[in-house]
Amino acid sequence: MKKFIYTDNSKVVNVHWQNCQKNKITYITIKRINKSYFEVFYDVTNTNLDLNIISNEVKNIYLSYVKFLLIPYYEYESYLSQNYFFSMLIKEGHEQFFAEKLFDYLMNEL
């Protein structure tokens, strides 16, 4: 089972989405934003998780991540205004580890 995919191939993205929907598991994608950052997106709307609770929990985890790595506020501030915190800016080199751990965390919450 793939825990995440990169969004550089739309056919693979669609197959991954369908698989996650069918199996009612967390859907995660990674997309390059610029030379320094990737965007990690997750979707748990096909699960029984409370979106407000899980969104707030992931947001708190993320805020610890950016604080620990000293990521400038202006880099990620636009992500903080989402209704549900489903997308986040991750430093290059951390994206795979972060996406894998996010998947594990969310699946554990199911």
N, C-alpha and C positions, 0 to 999 in steps of 0.2 A: 504494500500500500504506500503510495506517495503521500508524504506529509504536506508538500507544497510544490508549486511549479513556478518557473519564470514565465513572464507573459510575452516573450519574444516569438512565440508560435501560437497563433490564434486557434489552430485546429486542436493542438494539445490542450489548450486552456479549456475549450469546449468539452472535450472528453473528460478532463479532470473534474470540471463542474458537474457534469452528468453523473459521474461516479460518486462524487460526494453527496449529491442530492439523493441518489438511489440508496446509498448506504447510511444516510443521515449522519454524516460526519462533517467535521470542520473543513471548510474550504479556505485555502491560503494561497495567495500569489505574491510573487516578488517582481517588482518592476524597477528598472534603473531610472533614477530621476536626473542625476548629473554625475560627474566624475567622482564625487565624494559620497553620494547617498543613494540608497535604494528606498522604495516604498514597500512596506509589507502590508498587505490587505488580508483581512480574514472575514469570513461570513459564517455565522452560526444561526441564521434565520430558519434553517431547515431542522433545527434541533429543539429540544424543550427547555433550553436555557432561558432564563429571564434576561432579556437584552439590556435592560438598564443596569442590572447588577453586574453582569459579566463585562459590560462596557466600562463601568466604573472601576472594576478590579483590574482590567487590562490597562486602563489609563494610569492607574496608580503604579503598576509595575513599570510602565513606560516612563513615567516621570522620574522614577528612581534610576532608570537606565540613562536618561539624558543628563540627570544631575551628576551621576557618577562619572560619566564620560565628558563632562563639561561641554556639552553641545550648546552652542549659543541659542538663546531663546528665539531670536528672530528666524532661525532656521526651521523650527518646528511649531511655532505659535499658530500657524493657520490650521494645523491638525487638531488643535485643542477645542475648536468650536464645532466639531461634528456633533450631530444629534446622538449618534452612537459612535463610540470611539473604535472604528473598524480599520482605519488606516493610520500608519505611523512611519515616520522617517527614521531610517536605520543607517548607521555608518557602513560604508563599504568594508567588506571583510567580516562583518557581523551578521549579515542578512540571513545566511543559511542556518547558523546556529540559533539565531533569534526565532526564525520561522519554525524550526524543529521543536524548540522548547515551547513556543506558543501553542503549537499543535498538541503537544503532550499535555500541557496545562489545560487547554480547553477540553480535550477528550477526557481528562481526569474529572473535570467538572460536570460532565454529562451524567 
